[in-house]
Amino acid sequence: MKPQLLVCALALAAGVLSLTPFVTAHADPILHETGGSTSKAADQKRRLRDLPFEFRGIPLGITLNEFQAGATVRATPVDSVPVCETDVIAGSLGMSLKTRESLTVACRWAHQRANGWALSQAVVDGTPAQDHMLRFARVNGQTDFRLYEMSFVIDEGTASDLRHALADRYGAPRAGAHATASTSAGNALPVYEWENAVSSITLRFLPATRNATLVYLLKAPDAWVKSVVQQWKTSSVDAS
């Protein structure tokens, strides 16, 4: 492992970067009246429409500091910790890599071995994912990094189970197909999307690899990235 990343990882491990579980609403006393149960279900649906989607207690929009403050990690092995560094998006703009002094930060879970650090596997629907990334950005003059994207690569069996689980929780998805440069219109990739007022979940099957991608995203992600680019350009002009 590169020395710079090892130093970053050790510093992060010392600070024990971990997840902050999303605030869980306390269950109301058992309602014996049908009307009360219906009202409670309606209130829950309204909350789901108004709040960012979350992955196993990690809500989109959470700050990096909040992400650090908890004690639960959604990855295997159990001693994994998030390791964060400047995102490649920021690196392509000329920002120094392997530092949190940036406008965008990317985190992955990792664990320490006798010969150094190794990438851990995020656990999605009870199954280790093949890859994962959590991206944070500072926008609109804010000092806090906020989580705007979570992405995972999972096998198609897990994806199929997850599709049904998400439908049970959020309702029927918007189904469609996405054609890429390597696919014909007749072989477009199956895509399922859930959307609320502030965020989206996209599950895209990749038949050629028998995998799928799962992406949690705040609304208008292009605006986030454009804001980051503009801030970086402005700061570079001011510094010159």
N, C-alpha and C positions, 0 to 999 in steps of 0.2 A: 504493500500500500504506500502511496506517495507520502513523504514526511509531512507536507502541508496538511493533507487530509487527516493524517493520524493525529496531528496536534489539534486540529479542529474537533475531531471525534472525541479525543480525550477530554477536551474542555467541555464539550457538550455532555459527555458521560458524567463528568464531575458535577455538572449542574443538574443532571438527571432530567433531560428533556422527556416529557411524557404527555399523555393526553388528558385533557380536562373533560370528564363526562358532561354531556349536555344536561342542563337542569331538568330533573324529572319531576313532573307534577305529581303531588301526593294524590292517591286514589280517594275519591269521595266515599262516604259511607254507602253501603249497599242501598240502592234505590229499589223499592218494592213496586213503585208505580211505573207502568209502561211509559207514560208521558215523560217521567223524569229520566228514564233510560234513553229515550229518543232525544231529549234535549241535550243530554250529556254527549251522545254520539255526534250530534250536529255541532256542538261546541268544539269537539276534538277535530272534526273535519275542517272547521274554520281556522283553527290554529295551524293545521298542516298546510292550508293554503297560504297563510300569511308568514310562515317561518321558513327559513332556508332548509333545504333537505339536509339530512345528516347521515353519516356512515358510522354505524355502531357507536353512537353517542358523540361523534365528532361533527358538529354542525358547520356548514359553510359559513364564512364570515367571522369565525372565531379568531381571536388574535393569537399571534405566536406566543405571547406571554401566557395566555390562558392555556394554550396547548402544552406549555412547559410545566404548568402548575399542578397537573394531576398526577396520578400514580398508576394509571392503567395503560398498557400498550396493546394494540390490536395486531400483534405479530408473533411469529414463532421463530426462534426459541423464546422462552419466557423472560430471559434476561436482556432482551433487545431494548435499545433506546433509539430515539430519532437522531439522525445525524443530518445536519442542515448546512448548506453552503449556497453561495450565489447561484441562482438559476442560470441555465444555459441561455435563456432569453436575454438576461442581463449581460452575460458574457459576450454575446454577439454584438452588443452595443458598446463594448469596450470597458465594462466594469470589471474590476479585479475578481477573479474566481476564488472560491474557498474562503469567503468572508461573509459576515452578516451585515457589513457596512454597504448595503446595496438597496435598491428599490424592489428587487424580487429575490425571494429565497425559496429553494426547493428542499424538501425533507424526505428521507427514506429511513426505514428502520434498519438497524444494524446491530451486530453483537460481536463481542471480542473473543478471539481465539488465541491459542498459545503463540501463533505466528502472526497475529495482527487482527484487523477488523474484517468482518465478512458481512455481506448483505443478508438481511433477514427476509422472511416472507410474510407479507400482510395476510391476515386470515379473513377471507370473504365467504360468508355463508358456511362457516365451519371448515373451509378448505384452504390450504395455503395457496396464495396467488403466485403467478410466475413473475410478476413485476408490479411495482407500485410507485406512485409519486404524489406528494402533497405540495402544492404551490401556494406561497404567500406573497402578497404585494403591499406596498405602501402607496396610497393614492390620495389626491386632493389635499396635499399638505399634511396628511396625518403622519404621526410618528410611529404608530403601531402597524406591524405587518398583519394582514388579514387573509385568511384562507379563502382562495377563490376557485381552486380546482383540486379534485382528488381523482386520480386515474389508476386503474388496475387492469392487469391482463390475467384472465382466468380461463379454465378449461370449459368447453361447451356444456358438459354435464352440469357443472356448478352454475353456469349461466342460465340454463333451462330452469333449474330449481329456483334460482334467484328471481327470475322473471315472474314466476307464480307468487313468490313471497312479496315482491314489490307490488304486484297487482292486488294482493289481499290488503296491503297497507294503504296504498295510494289510489287504488282504482285501476280500471282498465287503461293500458298504455296506448299511446298513439303509435300504431304500427305502420311501418313503411319499409322502403328499401333504398339503399344508397349505392350508386354505381361509382366505381373509381376508374382510374386510367387503365387498371389491369383487369377490369371486369366488363363484360358486355351487359347490355340492358337486361337481357334475359337471365343473367347470373348475378344480379345485384345482391348486395349483402343485406340480410335481414336486420332491421333496426327497430328498437322499441324505446319510446320516450315517455317520460313522465315530467310534467311541468306544473309549477305553481307560480305565484305572483313574483317570486324573487329568485327562483333557481330551477335547475333541471337535472334529470338523471337520464343518461343515454346508455343503453345496452346494445352493443353491435356485435352480431355473430360473424365469425370469420371462418367459413366452412373449409377453406383450403388448408388452414392450420389446425382446425378443430379447436380453436380458441375463441375467446370473445373479449371485447374491451368494455369496461364499465367506467363511466365518467360522471362525476358529480360536478356541477358548474354553477357559479352565480350567474345571474342574467347579465347580458351585454358584456361578455368577457373581452371582446375586442376593445371596448371602451376602457377596461382596466389596463390592457396592454398598451394602448395608445397613450393613456394618461402617464404610464410609467415611462414610455419613450420620451414624451414631451418634457416630463420633469427632468430626465437625465440630460436632454439636450439643453434645457434652460440652465441647469446647474453648471454644465460644461461651459456655456457662454459666459456666465457670471464669474467663473473661476479664471477665465482667460484674460 
